[in-house]
Structure formats: C-alpha cells, structure tokens
Amino acid sequence: MAAMFTCCLGCCGDGGTGHIPLKEMPTVQLDTHHMGTDVVIVKSGRRICGTGGCLANAPLHQNKSYFEFKIQSTGIWGIGVATQKVNLNQVPMGQDINSLVLRHDGSMYHNNEEKNRLPANSLPQEGDIVGITYDHVELNLYLNGKNMHCPASGIRGTVFPVVYVDDSAILDCQFSDFYHTAPQGFEKILFEQQIF
C-alpha cells in the first residue's frame, strides 16, 4: 500500500517530468491605475461612474480589436481609444491628439476636431450596446450590433480602450463574452503574450 501511495505521488506530483504549470492570463478590464481622480470603478473593473475617464489595462496590439460598452444610465459620456498621455480628468475627451472618442451627442472627436457623426436618429440611448472596432488606422462604431458606417481616424501610437463619464452617466465595459458577435475578422483584445 505504501509503495502504491509513493507511486501515485511520483506520478501526480511534478516528479521531475518538467511539467510547467500554466499561468492564468490576466483579464482585460478597466485599469484603476489609469483613471481620473473622481472616477469610481466597480463590478470587477467593468463599470465606470463618477466624473472622468479610465483606460483599459491592455493596449490594442493585435491587428483588429473589438470591444463593447453598455449604457446603463445616460448623462455625459464618451468611448473610444486613447494613449496613456491622455488627461483622464478632462471631460469631454477628444480635445487633443491623445484621444479619439464617440461622445454622447453622437459626434466623434480627435484633436478638438469633429471627425464624423452618427445619424441623428441613431444616438445611443440607455440600455444600448455600442461596439467599437479598431484596426490601428480606423475606429468604427456598431449600435446594438448594426454597423453605423461612421469611421474616424487620426490617432497615432499605442492606444487603449478609453471611457469617460460625467453628469450621472454609468457605462459597463465588455471586453469578452460580447452581447453581439464581433464583426468578421475582429476579435476580443489580446494581451501581448497571447498574440505570439
């Protein structure tokens, strides 16, 4: 019996087999180390409220990224992409070269210039899901799974998903397990280690 127990330990333990335990990949979520001073992040890094902005904890390294935001409560908000140089206490974003965002009024801003605008009858409302695709050149928008054909571009460098809120807005971020199927060729954000 003792010999069998020793054998089981030898076979089940590392036992010198060279087996390396897998490390769990981090979850893409809002980054509490890169957020405005009056921002509140809850729901395991998926919900933002308060006043100001927050970056996600993973840059958009892969060629074609997709992520979503659900508008839980309306107010002043914006979603898009930004570099780590963005001022996360400045609302609205899109006023400088460090952010490219869709604002709550349907306008898309980068470097204080309107780059595009959603049709007036397609402004996101409470409960709506806004999807974003980004391919390192162009950002495009989806409203409840429908392509809005509203591209915008201009931002350069390493960018992260960004979201800002003010005036009682509450948004939920969805970086995987999407409400709507990602558009053809686009996928959830991958950490750099997952790409190679």
C-alpha positions as CSV (number, residue, x, y, z in Angstrom):
1,M,0.0,0.0,0.0
2,A,2.8,2.4,0.9
3,A,4.5,1.6,-2.4
4,M,1.3,2.4,-4.3
5,F,0.9,5.7,-2.4
6,T,4.6,6.7,-3.2
7,C,4.0,5.8,-6.9
8,C,0.9,8.0,-7.0
9,L,2.8,10.9,-5.5
10,G,5.6,10.4,-8.0
11,C,3.2,10.3,-11.0
12,C,0.8,13.0,-9.8
13,G,3.3,15.5,-8.4
14,D,5.9,17.3,-10.6
15,G,8.0,14.2,-10.1
16,G,10.8,15.7,-12.3
17,T,8.7,15.5,-15.5
18,G,9.5,19.1,-16.5
19,H,5.8,20.0,-16.5
20,I,5.4,23.7,-16.1
21,P,2.2,25.0,-14.6
22,L,0.2,27.3,-16.8
23,K,-0.2,30.9,-15.7
24,E,-3.6,32.3,-15.9
25,M,-3.9,35.2,-18.4
26,P,-4.9,38.5,-16.9
27,T,-8.5,39.7,-17.6
28,V,-9.0,42.8,-19.7
29,Q,-10.8,45.3,-17.6
30,L,-10.7,49.0,-16.6
31,D,-7.4,49.9,-15.1
32,T,-7.6,51.6,-11.6
33,H,-4.0,52.7,-12.0
34,H,-5.0,54.8,-15.1
35,M,-8.2,56.7,-14.2
36,G,-9.3,60.2,-13.3
37,T,-9.3,61.2,-9.6
38,D,-13.1,61.4,-9.3
39,V,-13.8,58.1,-11.2
40,V,-15.4,55.1,-9.5
41,I,-14.7,51.6,-10.9
42,V,-16.9,48.7,-9.7
43,K,-18.2,45.3,-10.9
44,S,-14.7,43.7,-11.2
45,G,-13.3,46.5,-13.4
46,R,-16.3,46.6,-15.8
47,R,-18.4,49.5,-14.6
48,I,-17.5,53.2,-14.5
49,C,-19.3,56.0,-12.8
50,G,-18.3,59.3,-11.2
51,T,-16.6,62.0,-13.2
52,G,-13.6,61.5,-15.5
53,G,-12.0,58.8,-17.7
54,C,-10.3,55.5,-17.4
55,L,-8.2,53.4,-19.7
56,A,-8.4,49.6,-20.1
57,N,-5.5,47.6,-18.8
58,A,-4.5,46.2,-22.2
59,P,-3.3,48.1,-25.3
60,L,-4.6,47.3,-28.7
61,H,-1.7,45.3,-30.1
62,Q,-3.4,42.9,-32.4
63,N,-4.4,44.0,-35.9
64,K,-8.2,44.1,-35.4
65,S,-9.8,44.6,-32.0
66,Y,-13.4,44.7,-30.9
67,F,-15.0,45.7,-27.6
68,E,-18.4,47.0,-26.3
69,F,-19.9,49.4,-23.9
70,K,-23.5,49.2,-22.5
71,I,-25.1,52.5,-21.5
72,Q,-26.6,51.7,-18.1
73,S,-27.5,55.3,-17.3
74,T,-27.4,58.3,-19.6
75,G,-25.6,61.6,-19.0
76,I,-22.3,62.9,-20.4
77,W,-20.1,60.1,-21.6
78,G,-17.6,59.1,-24.3
79,I,-15.9,55.9,-25.5
80,G,-13.1,55.2,-27.9
81,V,-9.3,54.8,-27.8
82,A,-6.6,56.9,-26.2
83,T,-2.9,56.9,-25.5
84,Q,-1.5,56.8,-21.9
85,K,-0.8,60.5,-22.3
86,V,-4.5,61.4,-22.2
87,N,-5.7,63.6,-19.4
88,L,-8.2,61.3,-17.6
89,N,-9.6,64.2,-15.6
90,Q,-10.6,66.2,-18.7
91,V,-14.2,65.8,-19.9
92,P,-15.1,65.6,-22.7
93,M,-12.2,63.8,-24.3
94,G,-11.2,64.2,-28.0
95,Q,-9.8,67.7,-27.3
96,D,-6.2,66.7,-28.1
97,I,-4.1,64.3,-30.1
98,N,-4.2,61.7,-27.3
99,S,-7.9,60.5,-27.7
100,L,-10.4,59.6,-30.4
101,V,-13.8,59.2,-28.9
102,L,-17.6,59.0,-29.6
103,R,-19.3,61.5,-27.4
104,H,-22.9,61.1,-26.0
105,D,-24.2,63.5,-28.6
106,G,-23.1,61.3,-31.5
107,S,-20.1,63.3,-32.5
108,M,-16.6,61.7,-32.9
109,Y,-13.8,63.9,-31.9
110,H,-10.0,63.8,-32.2
111,N,-7.6,66.7,-31.6
112,N,-10.6,69.0,-31.0
113,E,-11.9,68.3,-34.5
114,E,-15.2,66.6,-35.3
115,K,-14.2,63.5,-37.4
116,N,-17.6,62.1,-38.0
117,R,-21.1,62.0,-36.5
118,L,-23.7,59.3,-36.0
119,P,-27.1,59.9,-37.8
120,A,-29.4,61.9,-35.6
121,N,-31.9,59.0,-35.4
122,S,-29.1,56.6,-34.2
123,L,-27.9,58.3,-31.0
124,P,-27.2,55.7,-28.3
125,Q,-29.8,55.6,-25.5
126,E,-30.0,53.9,-22.1
127,G,-29.7,50.2,-22.5
128,D,-28.0,50.3,-25.9
129,I,-24.8,48.5,-26.7
130,V,-22.1,50.4,-28.6
131,G,-19.5,48.2,-30.2
132,I,-16.1,49.5,-31.4
133,T,-13.7,48.1,-33.9
134,Y,-10.2,49.4,-34.3
135,D,-7.6,48.3,-36.8
136,H,-4.7,50.6,-36.0
137,V,-5.9,53.1,-38.6
138,E,-9.7,53.4,-38.3
139,L,-12.2,53.2,-35.5
140,N,-15.7,52.2,-36.4
141,L,-19.0,52.0,-34.5
142,Y,-21.8,49.5,-34.1
143,L,-25.0,50.2,-32.4
144,N,-26.8,47.2,-31.0
145,G,-24.9,45.0,-33.5
146,K,-25.6,47.2,-36.5
147,N,-22.6,48.8,-38.4
148,M,-23.1,52.6,-38.3
149,H,-20.7,53.2,-41.2
150,C,-19.2,56.0,-39.2
151,P,-15.4,55.7,-39.4
152,A,-12.9,58.0,-37.8
153,S,-9.1,58.1,-37.7
154,G,-6.1,60.2,-36.9
155,I,-4.8,58.9,-33.6
156,R,-1.2,57.6,-33.6
157,G,0.8,55.4,-31.3
158,T,-0.1,52.7,-28.8
159,V,-3.7,53.1,-27.8
160,F,-6.0,51.6,-25.2
161,P,-9.8,51.5,-24.9
162,V,-11.0,54.6,-23.0
163,V,-14.3,55.6,-21.4
164,Y,-15.3,58.7,-19.6
165,V,-18.4,59.7,-17.7
166,D,-20.0,62.8,-16.1
167,D,-23.4,64.0,-15.1
168,S,-24.6,60.7,-13.6
169,A,-23.7,58.5,-16.7
170,I,-22.9,54.9,-15.9
171,L,-21.3,52.6,-18.5
172,D,-20.4,48.9,-18.5
173,C,-17.4,47.7,-20.5
174,Q,-17.5,44.3,-22.2
175,F,-14.0,43.2,-23.4
176,S,-15.1,39.5,-23.9
177,D,-18.3,37.5,-23.9
178,F,-19.9,40.1,-26.1
179,Y,-23.6,41.0,-26.4
180,H,-23.2,40.9,-30.2
181,T,-21.0,38.8,-32.4
182,A,-17.7,40.6,-33.2
183,P,-17.6,41.7,-36.9
184,Q,-15.8,39.5,-39.3
185,G,-12.0,39.5,-38.8
186,F,-12.2,41.3,-35.4
187,E,-11.7,39.7,-32.0
188,K,-11.5,40.5,-28.3
189,I,-8.5,42.3,-27.0
190,L,-5.5,40.1,-26.5
191,F,-2.7,40.7,-24.1
192,E,0.7,40.8,-26.0
193,Q,1.7,37.4,-24.6
194,Q,-1.5,35.9,-26.2
195,I,-0.6,37.2,-29.6
196,F,2.7,35.3,-30.0
